[in-house]
């Protein structure tokens, strides 16, 4: 994001800038997931690319890239987006889609 946009108080997607808001390529995925009512569903890589408005990296073909529970100390924007929306992501065996499962609420 250019310094001019930050200085003008505008962040990507015409959102107003807030220091607590982190804008990344997967915010659109987070927002999409937050609107879902289903507790489990599958999206193809193509559908995810349409949601985020860009191509997924080659690393997305690896199951570990989607694993929401692996190496929690390492920040990965796609994982953070899923977890922020309350979902765990798992790449499907077909290598071209991802299962999103709503995390159980702690009581």
N, C-alpha and C positions, 0 to 999 in steps of 0.2 A: 504494500500500500504506500502510495507516495506521501511524503511529509506534508505536501500542500493539502491533501485530503484530511489528514489528521489535524493539521492546524485549523482547517476550516470547520472542524467538528463533524466531518462526515466519514463514516466507515463504509466498507464494501456493502453493497446491497442497499444503499441509501438509509442505513440505520444511523441514528445519532450515536456519536462516540461516547463511551463510558469506560473509564479506566478498568472497571471490573469485568468488562466484556472482552472475551478473546475471540477474535474472528479468525476462523480457519476454513479450509476447503470442505470440511465435513459438518459445518453448522447446518447446512440444508438437510443433511441426512438426520441429524439430531432433531431438527424441527419436524421432519416427516415422521420419524419414529414417535415423537411425543404426541402426535395427532392420532396414532393408531389405537383402535379399541381391541383388536385381537391380541391374545396373549402369545401367539406363535404364528409366524408366517415366513415365507421364503421370497426373496427378491433375487432376480438374476443380476449379474454384473451389469448388463445393459440397462436394466431398470435403475440400479444404483447410480450409474453414470448419468442417466437422465436427471435424477434427483439432484446430484451435486453439480451438474452442468459441466463436467469435464471427465476425461478418461481416468480410470483407475490406474495406478502404477502397476508395473509387472509383478511387483511383490505381492499384490492382492491375490495372485494365483496360489500362494503358499497358505496353507491352513493356519500356520502360526501368526500370520499377519492379521487375521481376523479374530484370533483367540482372545477373548475379553479377559480371561483369567490368568494368562501367561505373563510373567514378568511385570507385575503391577507397578514396580518402581520405575519402569521406563515409560515415559509419556509417549503415546502414539495417538495422533489426532483422531483417527477413525475409531479407535477403542474408546477414547474419551467421549466422543460424540454418542456412541451407543450406550455407554454407562450413564451419561448425563440424562439420557432419555429413559433410563430404567430398563435397558435391554442388554442381553448377552448375545454376541454374534458368534456363529460357527459356520465356517465354510463347508458347503455340502460336498459329498464325495464326487459329484460330477465336475468339480473344479470351476464351475461357472455360475454358482449361485451361493447365497448366504442365508442361513436360517437365523431369524431374530426371535429370541424368547424373552418374554417379560420376566424380570427378576422378581422373586417373591418378596413381598414387603415384610420387613421385620416388625414384630409387635412388641 
